[in-house]
Amino acid sequence: MSDTPSLKLDFTGVDIPFGDGKDYTLAAGGANGHTPAAEPVPAATGLVATPLAYVDMKSIEWLEKPLWQRSAFQLLAGPKGAGKGTYLASLAARITRAGSQVLFISSEDSAEIDLKPRLVAAGYREEHCYLIQQHVRLPDDVDELRTLAESLGNVALLVIDPVANHIGNRNSNGDVEVRDAIAPLNKLADHLGCLVLGVRHPGKDRSRGALASILGSTAWVDTPRSVVMIAPDDEDPQLRHIQVVANNRSPNGAGQAFQIDAVQVPGLTEPITIAVPLGESAKSVDELLSAEKPTSRISGEELQALIVRELGTGEKSREYLNTAANEELGASADSVYQTGLEPLKKAGQVKPRKAGLDGGWYWHLTEEPF
């Protein structure tokens, strides 16, 4: 038996993020720079080293430059009313018209009232657009998402809106918990060659900059390949600006502008918003969002009124209520519970429900049938 030391290598994992886990051995110190031959060995536990000689370099492939990449998990954030849903419908419609598939996971917007009307208004091709209506939990369901996307074929865009609703009972302020939940979306995007787009909300206080205002752990902005944010214009109420504010693959690039218009959709009585692209923007999203001032101290009555109003349309997750209260009133997550939910619960107006053993907490009005 040779005394030459060996390295454990995983060649099958190269180019296949969801590899079969097989290990390979390679004699250390290959002579004269020649690529040594690999011999498969039974799978073993422990760390596996892959030589970079077996990794093929690839350039960034753009879905829509300078904002959206293929093979990337990216985050989209913007304040309430900025037009995130309207913009996403426009993006999805363009992708379907190019013949690719779009898959939505939408746990806040109504499919009948919000999602489909926006897509129809944007001119989408319905045969290329799909909605997952079951609750998806990250990272548990990533393999199922991969299998489903592969069965559809040619999926170019997977939207998770909002992504924080799908991390179960993990603490959205905890770096490790958030990273463990969403990091597999990077491999999913790379494996499918698609854009996985998670939607997240910024807080009301943006005095430290747009990126720092995104609610929760810093892992929300550190884990995705890039963070894209939308900001309302400071002069025209119908104008919006969208820009990459953090990117670990390429320079951020110039922002883009779009206008919010409304059109009639056949069969509906109310006009539906659409996003009309206007080309390159001359304004900075970070400066627009940072210029907004935080609100003053809020009262318990204001907070409780907001909670009752939101629950009046149906059961909501604690994460949803935290986001709504922060965006509208600037309330912290602790305030939402201590001066909002807890007093309402003691007064018998609201009740919580645990969504399964590993699920999060959901709240509903006591008179609401459940």
C-alpha positions in Angstrom: 0.0 0.0 0.0 1.3 3.4 -0.9 2.2 5.9 1.9 1.3 8.8 -0.4 -1.2 11.0 1.4 -4.6 11.5 -0.3 -7.2 14.3 -0.4 -10.9 13.7 -0.3 -12.4 15.4 -3.4 -16.0 15.9 -4.7 -15.8 16.2 -8.5 -19.5 15.4 -9.0 -20.4 18.4 -6.8 -18.8 20.7 -9.3 -21.4 22.5 -11.5 -24.1 20.5 -9.6 -25.0 22.3 -6.4 -27.3 19.4 -5.4 -24.6 16.8 -6.0 -24.9 13.1 -5.1 -22.4 13.4 -2.2 -19.9 10.9 -3.7 -16.3 11.4 -2.6 -13.2 10.9 -4.8 -9.5 10.5 -3.9 -6.5 12.1 -5.5 -2.9 11.4 -4.8 -1.3 14.5 -3.4 1.4 16.3 -5.2 0.5 15.6 -8.9 3.8 15.8 -10.9 4.6 18.4 -13.5 1.3 20.1 -13.3 -0.6 17.2 -14.9 -4.2 16.7 -13.8 -4.1 13.5 -11.7 -6.7 10.8 -12.3 -9.6 10.5 -9.8 -10.8 7.2 -8.4 -14.3 7.0 -6.8 -14.5 5.8 -3.2 -17.5 5.1 -1.0 -19.1 8.3 0.3 -17.7 9.4 3.7 -18.7 11.9 6.2 -16.6 15.0 6.9 -15.3 17.9 4.8 -14.7 17.5 1.1 -12.1 19.4 -1.0 -12.8 20.2 -4.6 -9.7 21.3 -6.7 -10.3 24.6 -8.5 -8.8 23.0 -11.6 -12.2 21.2 -12.0 -14.2 24.4 -11.6 -15.3 26.1 -14.9 -15.4 29.9 -14.7 -18.7 31.7 -15.8 -19.5 35.3 -16.4 -22.5 36.9 -14.9 -25.6 36.3 -17.0 -28.1 39.1 -16.8 -31.8 38.7 -16.9 -32.2 42.4 -17.1 -29.1 44.5 -16.7 -28.2 46.4 -14.5 -30.7 45.1 -11.9 -31.4 41.4 -12.3 -29.1 38.4 -12.7 -29.7 34.8 -13.6 -28.3 32.2 -11.2 -28.7 34.6 -8.3 -30.8 35.0 -5.1 -31.5 38.8 -4.8 -33.5 40.8 -2.4 -36.0 43.5 -3.4 -37.0 46.1 -0.7 -39.0 49.2 -0.6 -41.4 51.1 1.7 -45.1 50.4 1.7 -46.8 52.1 -1.3 -43.6 52.2 -3.3 -45.0 49.9 -6.0 -43.0 46.6 -5.3 -45.9 44.4 -6.4 -46.7 46.5 -9.4 -43.1 46.5 -10.5 -42.8 42.7 -10.0 -45.9 42.1 -12.2 -44.2 44.2 -14.9 -40.9 42.2 -14.6 -42.8 38.9 -14.6 -44.9 39.9 -17.6 -41.7 40.7 -19.6 -40.2 37.3 -18.8 -43.3 35.4 -19.8 -43.5 37.3 -23.1 -40.0 36.1 -23.8 -41.2 32.5 -23.4 -39.8 31.7 -19.9 -41.7 30.5 -16.8 -42.4 32.5 -13.7 -43.3 31.0 -10.3 -44.8 33.0 -7.5 -44.9 32.3 -3.7 -47.2 35.1 -2.4 -48.4 34.9 1.1 -49.8 38.5 1.6 -51.3 39.7 -1.7 -54.6 38.2 -2.9 -54.1 36.2 -6.1 -57.6 37.3 -7.3 -57.5 41.0 -6.3 -53.8 41.9 -6.5 -51.5 39.4 -8.2 -53.4 38.3 -11.3 -55.0 41.7 -12.2 -51.5 43.3 -12.1 -50.1 40.6 -14.3 -53.0 40.9 -16.8 -52.6 44.7 -16.8 -48.9 44.3 -17.5 -49.6 42.0 -20.5 -48.3 38.7 -19.2 -48.7 35.3 -21.0 -50.8 33.3 -18.6 -49.5 29.9 -19.8 -46.1 30.8 -18.4 -47.1 32.0 -14.9 -47.7 29.8 -11.9 -48.6 30.3 -8.2 -47.8 28.0 -5.2 -50.7 28.3 -2.9 -49.4 26.0 -0.1 -47.3 27.5 2.6 -43.6 27.2 1.8 -41.1 27.0 4.7 -37.4 27.8 4.3 -35.0 26.0 4.2 -37.1 22.8 4.6 -38.9 23.1 1.2 -36.0 24.1 -1.0 -35.6 20.6 -2.5 -39.3 20.5 -3.3 -39.1 23.9 -4.9 -36.2 22.7 -7.0 -38.1 19.6 -8.1 -41.2 21.6 -9.0 -39.3 24.2 -11.0 -37.5 21.4 -12.9 -40.8 19.8 -13.7 -42.1 23.1 -15.1 -38.9 23.7 -17.1 -37.3 27.0 -18.1 -38.1 28.8 -14.9 -36.4 32.2 -15.1 -38.0 33.9 -12.1 -39.1 32.6 -8.7 -40.6 35.3 -6.4 -41.0 34.8 -2.7 -43.2 37.7 -1.3 -42.5 38.4 1.5 -39.5 36.1 2.1 -39.6 36.7 5.9 -43.1 35.0 6.1 -41.4 31.7 5.1 -38.7 31.1 7.7 -41.0 29.4 10.1 -40.5 30.2 13.8 -36.9 31.4 13.3 -36.0 34.8 14.7 -35.9 37.3 11.8 -33.4 39.4 13.9 -31.0 36.5 14.4 -28.0 36.3 12.0 -27.5 32.6 12.2 -31.2 31.7 12.0 -31.9 34.0 9.0 -28.7 32.9 7.2 -29.5 29.2 7.7 -33.0 29.7 6.3 -32.2 31.7 3.2 -28.7 30.8 2.2 -29.9 27.7 0.3 -31.7 30.0 -2.1 -28.3 30.9 -3.6 -27.7 27.3 -4.5 -31.2 26.9 -5.7 -30.9 29.9 -8.0 -27.5 28.6 -9.3 -28.8 25.1 -9.9 -31.9 26.3 -11.8 -30.1 29.2 -13.6 -32.8 31.5 -12.6 -33.4 34.6 -10.5 -34.8 33.9 -7.0 -36.2 37.1 -5.8 -37.2 37.6 -2.1 -39.2 40.7 -1.1 -38.4 42.4 2.2 -39.5 45.6 3.9 -37.4 48.5 5.2 -38.2 50.2 8.5 -39.6 53.6 9.0 -36.3 55.1 10.3 -33.9 55.4 7.3 -31.6 58.0 8.8 -28.7 55.6 8.7 -29.1 54.8 5.0 -31.5 52.7 2.9 -29.6 49.4 3.4 -29.4 49.8 7.2 -33.1 50.3 7.3 -34.0 46.8 6.1 -35.8 45.2 9.0 -34.2 42.4 11.0 -30.8 40.7 10.9 -28.0 41.9 8.7 -28.1 38.5 7.1 -31.1 39.7 5.1 -28.7 41.9 3.1 -25.5 40.0 3.5 -26.7 36.6 2.2 -28.3 37.5 -1.2 -26.0 38.2 -4.2 -27.4 41.8 -4.3 -30.0 44.0 -2.7 -32.3 46.1 -4.9 -34.4 48.9 -3.5 -37.3 51.0 -4.7 -37.9 54.6 -3.6 -40.7 57.1 -4.4 -39.6 60.3 -6.1 -39.3 63.4 -3.9 -41.1 65.6 -6.4 -43.4 63.5 -8.6 -45.9 61.2 -6.7 -46.2 58.8 -9.6 -42.5 58.4 -10.2 -40.3 55.6 -8.7 -36.6 54.9 -8.7 -35.1 51.4 -8.5 -31.4 50.6 -7.9 -28.9 48.0 -6.7 -27.7 49.3 -3.3 -25.5 46.3 -2.4 -23.8 43.8 -4.7 -21.1 41.2 -4.2 -20.7 40.4 -7.9 -20.4 43.7 -9.9 -20.6 47.5 -9.5 -24.0 48.7 -8.4 -24.7 50.6 -11.6 -27.1 53.4 -12.3 -30.7 53.4 -11.1 -33.7 53.0 -13.3 -36.9 55.0 -13.2 -40.5 53.9 -13.8 -43.9 55.5 -13.5 -47.0 54.2 -11.8 -50.0 54.4 -14.1 -53.5 52.8 -14.0 -55.4 50.9 -16.7 -58.7 49.2 -17.0 -58.7 45.4 -17.0 -61.6 43.7 -18.8 -64.0 42.3 -16.2 -62.9 44.5 -13.3 -64.6 47.7 -12.1 -61.5 49.4 -10.6 -58.4 50.4 -12.5 -55.2 48.4 -11.9 -51.7 49.9 -11.5 -48.9 49.2 -14.0 -45.2 50.1 -14.0 -44.1 52.0 -17.1 -40.3 51.9 -17.6 -38.7 55.3 -18.2 -35.0 54.3 -18.5 -32.0 55.4 -16.5 -32.6 57.5 -13.3 -30.6 60.5 -12.3 -31.4 60.1 -8.6 -30.0 58.0 -5.9 -32.4 55.5 -4.2 -30.2 55.7 -1.1 -30.5 59.4 -0.8 -34.2 59.4 -1.5 -34.9 56.9 1.2 -32.5 58.4 3.7 -34.1 61.8 3.3 -37.3 60.5 4.9 -37.5 61.3 8.6 -38.6 58.8 11.3 -41.9 59.4 12.9 -42.4 60.6 16.4 -43.4 58.4 19.3 -46.7 56.6 18.7 -49.5 55.9 21.1 -50.9 52.5 22.1 -54.2 53.5 20.6 -52.7 54.1 17.2 -50.9 50.8 17.2 -54.0 48.9 18.4 -56.2 50.5 15.8 -53.7 49.5 13.1 -53.7 45.9 14.3 -57.5 45.7 14.5 -57.7 47.2 11.0 -55.2 44.7 9.5 -56.8 41.7 11.2 -60.2 42.9 10.0 -59.2 41.5 6.5 -58.2 38.1 8.0 -55.6 36.3 10.0 -52.1 37.7 9.9 -48.7 36.5 10.9 -46.7 38.2 13.7 -44.1 39.1 11.0 -46.7 40.7 8.9 -48.0 42.8 11.8 -44.5 43.9 12.8 -43.8 45.0 9.2 -47.1 46.9 8.8 -46.7 48.7 12.1 -43.1 49.6 11.4 -43.8 50.9 7.8 -46.9 52.9 8.8 -46.0 54.1 12.3 -42.3 53.4 12.8 -43.1 50.9 15.7 -40.6 48.3 16.8 -41.4 44.6 17.0 -41.4 44.8 20.8 -43.9 47.7 20.7 -46.2 45.8 18.5 -46.5 43.1 21.1 -46.2 45.1 24.3 -48.5 48.1 23.5 -50.5 46.5 20.7 -51.2 42.8 20.7 -50.9 42.1 24.5 -53.4 44.8 25.6 -55.8 43.7 22.8 -55.4 40.1 23.9 -56.1 40.9 27.5 -59.2 42.8 26.4 -60.4 39.7 24.5 -60.3 41.3 21.1 -57.6 39.2 19.5 -56.2 35.7 19.8 -53.0 34.0 18.7 -52.6 30.6 16.9 -49.5 28.5 16.5 -49.1 27.2 12.9 -48.0 23.7 13.6 -45.1 22.4 15.7 -42.4 24.4 13.9 -44.6 27.2 12.5 -44.8 30.8 13.6 -47.6 32.7 15.4 -50.7 34.0 13.7 -53.2 36.4 15.1 -56.9 36.9 14.4 -59.9 38.8 15.8 -61.8 36.9 18.4 -65.1 37.2 16.5 -63.5 36.0 13.3 -64.6 32.5 12.4 -61.6 30.2 12.4 
